[in-house]
Amino acid sequence: MARKSDLLYTMLTKIETNVITKPTIQTVMKVAKGLGITLDNLMK
């Protein structure tokens, strides 16, 4: 997932464990890309 989304593994872990509660829109867009879905679908 980290490679697909072009994010560090530690960043994803911090988001998953609520250490980072308000990721930037750029980070959220990368997560959506890594999951292969649109940003709109991620926010549903």
C-alpha positions in Angstrom: 0.0 0.0 0.0 2.8 2.4 0.9 4.5 1.9 -2.5 1.3 2.1 -4.4 0.3 5.4 -2.8 3.8 6.8 -2.8 3.8 7.4 1.0 6.1 6.3 3.7 4.9 3.2 5.7 5.3 5.3 8.9 2.9 7.9 7.5 0.2 5.3 6.8 0.7 3.7 10.2 0.3 7.1 11.9 -3.0 7.7 10.0 -4.3 4.3 10.8 -3.5 4.7 14.5 -4.9 8.2 14.7 -1.5 9.8 15.5 -2.2 11.9 12.5 -5.9 12.9 12.6 -6.0 15.5 9.9 -3.8 14.4 6.9 -3.3 16.9 4.1 -5.5 16.7 1.0 -2.4 15.6 -0.9 -1.9 12.7 1.5 -5.5 11.7 1.2 -5.3 11.8 -2.6 -2.3 9.5 -2.5 -4.1 7.0 -0.2 -7.0 7.0 -2.7 -4.6 6.4 -5.6 -3.0 3.6 -3.7 -6.3 2.0 -3.1 -7.2 2.4 -6.8 -10.3 4.5 -6.0 -11.3 8.1 -6.5 -11.1 10.7 -3.7 -14.9 10.9 -3.8 -15.3 7.2 -3.1 -12.7 7.3 -0.3 -14.7 10.0 1.4 -18.0 8.1 1.3 
